[in-house]
Amino acid sequence: MAKIGFIGMGNMGYAMLKGALNVFPKEELVFTDVNSDRVKTVAEETGVSYVETNAELANSAKFIVLAIKPQFYATVIKNIENIVKKDNVVISIAPGISVDSLKDALGFDARIVRAMPNTPALLGEGMTGVCYDQTILNFEEKDVIAKIFSSFGKYKLVDERLMSAVTCVSGSSPAYVYMFIEALADSAVKYGMPREAAYEMAAQTVVGAAKMVLETKEHPGKLKDQVCSPGGTTIAAVAALEEYGFRNSIIKATDACFSVAEGFKKK
């Protein structure tokens, strides 16, 4: 029996599989996907074995990762509901799908780990919120969970009630950051900078600023103040951002994200 099985080879499933290969032998991994061409491509790239159906996968792995979108959960659960047993650990990465709803769908008190990774996992720089009942897993199983989610970046244990907030702050937010980089680069192109150089400078600045927050542990507001000389260029730009609602637009974006994530619970 394989140790970890992945249902779904989209961006996140593939990123998690690639990360897992850094810490687990390929013989302990298995995957499946509805797209047969995708299955063959991933198998050739990774050397990891695959199976033809979701049922086969659930029958061949202890840890079952549901790397699928919320709208496909009902179909996949129907495929595996009579196969998943108490000794399996089911890992869900879909926004809004609660632990209790998964238990109800599976028809018993299954052992569920809920997580929300993000796409920078493709480069080993992911950030994942993870929640599960600490009493349901033994030490070895907890170690596997830790290895899975640290294999493609960092992870943080959170209460389940915060998972929609995790979706806002890390799951969906790479899209906001890409929009910021694009807009910042456009502003430089407006003043004559070649686009390739503008993207590189904007992106590296975001990387560096993020590392300043993570490594110095300083409040972001303090770091911002350190860049803002009195009467200088940066404080003028910050004032304009405030005037045009930069901070509020981010909060409104996360409100919209949160609303949709919570809405999945009711579907």
Sequence and secondary structure as in RCSB ss.txt:
>XXXX:A:sequence
MAKIGFIGMGNMGYAMLKGALNVFPKEELVFTDVNSDRVKTVAEETGVSYVETNAELANSAKFIVLAIKPQFYAT
VIKNIENIVKKDNVVISIAPGISVDSLKDALGFDARIVRAMPNTPALLGEGMTGVCYDQTILNFEEKDVIAKIFS
SFGKYKLVDERLMSAVTCVSGSSPAYVYMFIEALADSAVKYGMPREAAYEMAAQTVVGAAKMVLETKEHPGKLKD
QVCSPGGTTIAAVAALEEYGFRNSIIKATDACFSVAEGFKKK
>XXXX:A:secstr
 EEEEEE  SHHHHHHHHHHTTTS GGGEEEE S HHHHHHHHHHH  EE SSHHHHHHHEEEEEE S GGGHHH
HHHHHTTT  TT EEEE  TT  HHHHHHHHTS  EEEEEE  GGGGGT EEEEEE  TTSS HHHHHHHHHHHH
TTEEEEE  GGGHHHHIIIIISHHHHHHHHHHHHHHHHHHTT  HHHHHHHHHHHHHHHHHHHHHH   HHHHHH
HH  TTSHHHHHHHHHHHTTHHHHHHHHHHHHHHHHHHGGG 
